[in-house]
Amino acid sequence: AVNAAATTFTFASKEDARRFTTLTSETRCVVCQFQNIADSNAPLAGSLREKIYHLIQEKKSDAEIKAYLVKRYG
């Protein structure tokens, strides 16, 4: 389980869950200044959490996920 917005994600491994937690904690919400997407209740933050979850399921590396987010959202 993840702390944000009552959304639960299921991971194949503890490593994937740890990666998700780290990535969502490090990624700032583009709507909520000074808040990460792990803690934000903004709809866009929820979408970003889902996207990160799906990219992890697709076996993308952390670098690939970060590159996607930067390319898409700046």
Phi and psi restraints in degrees (value plus and minus 20) as a CYANA .aco file:
   2 VAL   PHI    -140.2  -100.2
   2 VAL   PSI     131.9   171.9
   3 ASN   PHI     -94.2   -54.2
   3 ASN   PSI     -37.8     2.2
   4 ALA   PHI    -112.2   -72.2
   4 ALA   PSI     116.7   156.7
   5 ALA   PHI      29.0    69.0
   5 ALA   PSI      13.2    53.2
   6 ALA   PHI      35.2    75.2
   6 ALA   PSI       8.1    48.1
   7 THR   PHI    -119.8   -79.8
   7 THR   PSI     113.7   153.7
   8 THR   PHI    -133.7   -93.7
   8 THR   PSI     109.9   149.9
   9 PHE   PHI    -135.7   -95.7
   9 PHE   PSI     122.9   162.9
  10 THR   PHI    -128.4   -88.4
  10 THR   PSI     110.8   150.8
  11 PHE   PHI    -136.4   -96.4
  11 PHE   PSI     130.7   170.7
  12 ALA   PHI     -93.4   -53.4
  12 ALA   PSI     -45.1    -5.1
  13 SER   PHI    -166.4  -126.4
  13 SER   PSI     141.9   181.9
  14 LYS   PHI     -85.7   -45.7
  14 LYS   PSI     -52.3   -12.3
  15 GLU   PHI     -82.6   -42.6
  15 GLU   PSI     -63.8   -23.8
  16 ASP   PHI     -83.7   -43.7
  16 ASP   PSI     -60.1   -20.1
  17 ALA   PHI     -84.3   -44.3
  17 ALA   PSI     -61.1   -21.1
  18 ARG   PHI     -83.8   -43.8
  18 ARG   PSI     -63.2   -23.2
  19 ARG   PHI     -80.0   -40.0
  19 ARG   PSI     -64.7   -24.7
  20 PHE   PHI     -79.2   -39.2
  20 PHE   PSI     -67.9   -27.9
  21 THR   PHI     -80.7   -40.7
  21 THR   PSI     -64.6   -24.6
  22 THR   PHI     -84.1   -44.1
  22 THR   PSI     -69.1   -29.1
  23 LEU   PHI     -83.3   -43.3
  23 LEU   PSI     -62.6   -22.6
  24 THR   PHI     -92.3   -52.3
  24 THR   PSI     -47.5    -7.5
  25 SER   PHI     -94.5   -54.5
  25 SER   PSI     -51.2   -11.2
  26 GLU   PHI    -104.5   -64.5
  26 GLU   PSI     -41.9    -1.9
  27 THR   PHI    -108.6   -68.6
  27 THR   PSI     102.2   142.2
  28 ARG   PHI    -102.4   -62.4
  28 ARG   PSI     121.0   161.0
  29 CYS   PHI     -91.3   -51.3
  29 CYS   PSI     111.8   151.8
  30 VAL   PHI     -97.1   -57.1
  30 VAL   PSI     -31.8     8.2
  31 VAL   PHI    -116.2   -76.2
  31 VAL   PSI     -63.5   -23.5
  32 CYS   PHI    -120.7   -80.7
  32 CYS   PSI      85.3   125.3
  33 GLN   PHI     -82.5   -42.5
  33 GLN   PSI     119.9   159.9
  34 PHE   PHI      45.5    85.5
  34 PHE   PSI       0.0    40.0
  35 GLN   PHI    -147.4  -107.4
  35 GLN   PSI     119.6   159.6
  36 ASN   PHI    -104.8   -64.8
  36 ASN   PSI     145.1   185.1
  37 ILE   PHI     -92.8   -52.8
  37 ILE   PSI     -37.8     2.2
  38 ALA   PHI     -86.4   -46.4
  38 ALA   PSI     -53.8   -13.8
  39 ASP   PHI    -122.3   -82.3
  39 ASP   PSI     -30.2     9.8
  40 SER   PHI    -102.1   -62.1
  40 SER   PSI     121.5   161.5
  41 ASN   PHI    -118.8   -78.8
  41 ASN   PSI     -15.1    24.9
  42 ALA   PHI     -84.9   -44.9
  42 ALA   PSI     121.3   161.3
  43 PRO   PHI     -74.9   -34.9
  43 PRO   PSI     -58.8   -18.8
  44 LEU   PHI     -84.4   -44.4
  44 LEU   PSI     -58.5   -18.5
  45 ALA   PHI     -82.0   -42.0
  45 ALA   PSI     -60.2   -20.2
  46 GLY   PHI     -82.1   -42.1
  46 GLY   PSI     -60.8   -20.8
  47 SER   PHI     -84.4   -44.4
  47 SER   PSI     -59.8   -19.8
  48 LEU   PHI     -87.0   -47.0
  48 LEU   PSI     -59.2   -19.2
  49 ARG   PHI     -81.2   -41.2
  49 ARG   PSI     -64.2   -24.2
  50 GLU   PHI     -82.7   -42.7
  50 GLU   PSI     -61.6   -21.6
  51 LYS   PHI     -84.1   -44.1
  51 LYS   PSI     -64.8   -24.8
  52 ILE   PHI     -81.4   -41.4
  52 ILE   PSI     -62.6   -22.6
  53 TYR   PHI     -77.2   -37.2
  53 TYR   PSI     -68.4   -28.4
  54 HIS   PHI     -85.8   -45.8
  54 HIS   PSI     -57.1   -17.1
  55 LEU   PHI     -86.3   -46.3
  55 LEU   PSI     -57.1   -17.1
  56 ILE   PHI     -84.5   -44.5
  56 ILE   PSI     -61.9   -21.9
  57 GLN   PHI     -83.2   -43.2
  57 GLN   PSI     -49.3    -9.3
  58 GLU   PHI    -102.1   -62.1
  58 GLU   PSI     -13.9    26.1
  59 LYS   PHI      46.4    86.4
  59 LYS   PSI       8.0    48.0
  60 LYS   PHI     -93.2   -53.2
  60 LYS   PSI     126.7   166.7
  61 SER   PHI     -96.9   -56.9
  61 SER   PSI     145.1   185.1
  62 ASP   PHI     -78.8   -38.8
  62 ASP   PSI     -61.3   -21.3
  63 ALA   PHI     -82.5   -42.5
  63 ALA   PSI     -60.7   -20.7
  64 GLU   PHI     -85.6   -45.6
  64 GLU   PSI     -59.6   -19.6
  65 ILE   PHI     -86.4   -46.4
  65 ILE   PSI     -64.8   -24.8
  66 LYS   PHI     -83.7   -43.7
  66 LYS   PSI     -60.7   -20.7
  67 ALA   PHI     -82.6   -42.6
  67 ALA   PSI     -61.0   -21.0
  68 TYR   PHI     -79.5   -39.5
  68 TYR   PSI     -68.6   -28.6
  69 LEU   PHI     -83.5   -43.5
  69 LEU   PSI     -61.0   -21.0
  70 VAL   PHI     -86.4   -46.4
  70 VAL   PSI     -64.3   -24.3
  71 LYS   PHI     -82.9   -42.9
  71 LYS   PSI     -61.0   -21.0
  72 ARG   PHI     -99.6   -59.6
  72 ARG   PSI     -59.9   -19.9
  73 TYR   PHI    -138.6   -98.6
  73 TYR   PSI     -27.3    12.7
